[in-house]
C-alpha cells in the first residue's frame, strides 16, 4: 500500500526520502543515499538560518561601517591634537623644532635686515656727518671742504649701513647667534601654545593678528659686536624693544578658538577615534574585512590631513600682509613648525597601511593564500637546509614548538607596546618595528620544529 500523506498535507520522511532516490524505486535508502540526504538537509537548514539572520547581518554591517568611518574621520583631528599637546608643548621637543631655523638662510636674511633697520632707525648717520661738517667749519675748515663733507653724508651713511649689515649678517650666521636663538626659544618654550591661546609669555608677544618674538637680546649682542669692531657710534643706541614677526594673519583669532577646543579634547580624541574603529571592527560580521577597511580608512584620513597642510601653506603665505614678513622666511617658519605634525601623520599612515596589508594577507583571497604558501615554502626550505647541514634545535626547538602560539602573540603584543610607548615615533620607526616583529615570527617558525625524539613520542 502506498504511504499516506501526513495530516498537514506533506509527505512523511520515508516517502520524501524515497522520492529523493535517483531511480525512485522501492526499498530502504543505501548508506550513500542516506549520507547525501543528510547533506542536503544540512544545506537547507543552513540556507534557512542564513536567510533568517540576514537582517541582523546587514544591521551589524551598517553599524560597523558607520563606527569605522566616524573613527577614521576623527583620526586627523586626533593626530593634530596629540601634536599640539604632547609635542609642541614639550620644551626640548619644541627647541629641537625651532633650533634649525637659526641656520636657515631665509631666516638669517630676515633677522639681519630687521636688526639693521631697527638700529638705523635710531642712529642718524647723515645727521651726525652734517654735525661733524658744521663743527669742522666752525673750527676754520674752508667752506668748499665743508660742503663736500655734507655732500658725502648720504654715501657715508650708506657705506656705514652696508658695513653694519655685513657685521650683523656674520653674527647671525655664527654659532653664537644659534646658541642665543636656542636659549631664547627654550626660555619661551610655550611660544606656539601661547600664540594659539592668546597669552604673552617671556619672549613672545601676541597682539592683534600678529605673533612676534622679541629681538632685544640679539640687538644687545649686535651692539657689543659693533663696538668691539671699532664702531663706537653703536654705544649711542638706546634699548631697542624690537620684535620679529613670526606669524601674521587675520585668522589667528579663529586658530586660537580652534586650538582651545582641540586642547580640551586632545586627551580623549585619540582614545575616542581608536575606540570607534575597534568597536566598528567588533560589530562587523566580517572582521577581517573590517580591519582592512579600517586600515585603508586611516591611510586615506592621513592623506587628507597631508593635503590639508599642503593647501594651508599657500593660503597662510598669501594671507601675510605685504612687507610684514619676507615670504621665504614665512615659508621656512611654517614648514619647520608643522614638521612634527607631518612626521606624526606619516607614522599613523604607515601603521594603518601595515594593519591593512597584514589583515589582507591573512585572508582567503588567492593572492593572500599564494603569499602565505610562498612564505611557508621558504621557511620549510630553511628548516630542511639546516637539517641537511646537521643543525638541530634540540630542546629549544621542542619548547618553541609547544609554545609557538603564545610566542607569536607575545611578539605581536611586544611590537605594539614598543610602538605605543615610543616617544614621537616616525614612519621609519613603525616600519622598523614591523620588520623586526616579522623577523622574530619567522625565527619562531624556523625554530619551532620538534625534534625526532619528540615526534616519535
Steps between C-alpha positions, in 0.01 A plus 500: 500500500629845416597727786227738606568874518543662839200687651656837407512398136874429488660163442659306783885476519520151349292605199707815452819295527371250246411777259853630530645171376641524149295209367197578724480125566371322807710386794706666774768763431856385449774645724618731220145616436446557870822707520393707199160554662660623823729733305204651315306539824798678659537727199131592506519570873803720446328694225195551720718620789697730274181648361359547849823670618540725196328806657721469807811468283403808298440695819841403640668587171337844493589566865860386455541711186361809671731461803810443285422798276445723805824382661698560182342845465619586851852367434638826346366703793643247743847517340487880500390506866783267602746720309377813677493348848787256526751626244477874465465559875805286579792738568781291356290385208400857424863617513595214268231625261597867485878474554571418131337829402811682624692340211235562234628760248155658457461548875855633531439758226171607654648540850804683363285746304268550797778573749681730254180697437433528874852629569503762226152617586660617824844598367503803262835468322412778252420739782819409685707558184342842446564588865864403457526719187348796684737449793800488270381809314474687827860401570621662179442233236455662158140518388560294180642219709212520747253494211673197357472321835130584518455368146664175599264453799263267316771283338676483836173396666437235235854368538469486878162327471641244256795432730273461802268273301797279412610487865149404611480237226824340619369496855164352400677229296727408793461233764470778754169608350382138476564455873323827580206399279476162671512649849242763413266233372565272796407780740181547297435131428125552525520742208275319258245410767501859619448619144193281470361568848561876478735519800817713502788311661868587524643587162166454324251773416151438360330822395209531262564281199877462550723267700850636562819413687701773671842586353642693797746223591631475145533878455701521822739240360522699175588820690778322683635355176496840322675679785761225517564550126562874545154639421471716811179667378317180598546603864245779441227250415223498762329184621324363193178315572454372146301192399537247220162395363462122483137480389261765379153410384143611557419134579697496825184558703328204337814289542506584870139391544561180306807427709311541826249245378771260388694556822193410705438186295864415440512230763183325391494542124761229430328262743161578351620454140675171577204380710256569217716310251538200734127501576425511128726200438340302784149587382565393141406142406811473282771629728797438275345711229413761761864514614613547138240775452605669825868497398418642157274761661779616731738524204248712308443720806874567534525577129215746549685663791817525290298654217352748747847609607602536135197724440546695824860596416431725198184631666705610803774653287246692291329627815817667632481879445750634249827599665420338837717189463710398198323220317800264506543551875128447560511179295799372697323577828182322392684193375707468816209547741282235330791259445405294807138484387612366164717241676207392716257462211756297303544269797124446537472450124772234514326320788167506317662363186677224695175397674307495171764295317538257791125443526473453125784248483339296779178465300372242250566694181710320235780754524513469879499119484781501242703739715459286811589183308811667357611608848427154640702335223787738566500425874474128429798523266698675774411227749589219260823673406597529865416131548717394208785699650459308824360794696247397763296723729481235770307585817467862390312397188279267704412782741435751219280246320287450813468872574492626141157663523582685821831618361327639192249692711775627732706623204207691352404645840859608569529669159174686560612608850836628370322705235248641751757597762765631258544874544410673174519198267548558129393300196851352487463388862166333424642318198812395693293359788281312253798350318656399833175331605480314168859385542425368850184325374701336220762390754225345713378303199852383414584397857155361575562161338487219755792263514482143379476366853201722578329399173545132584365558847 
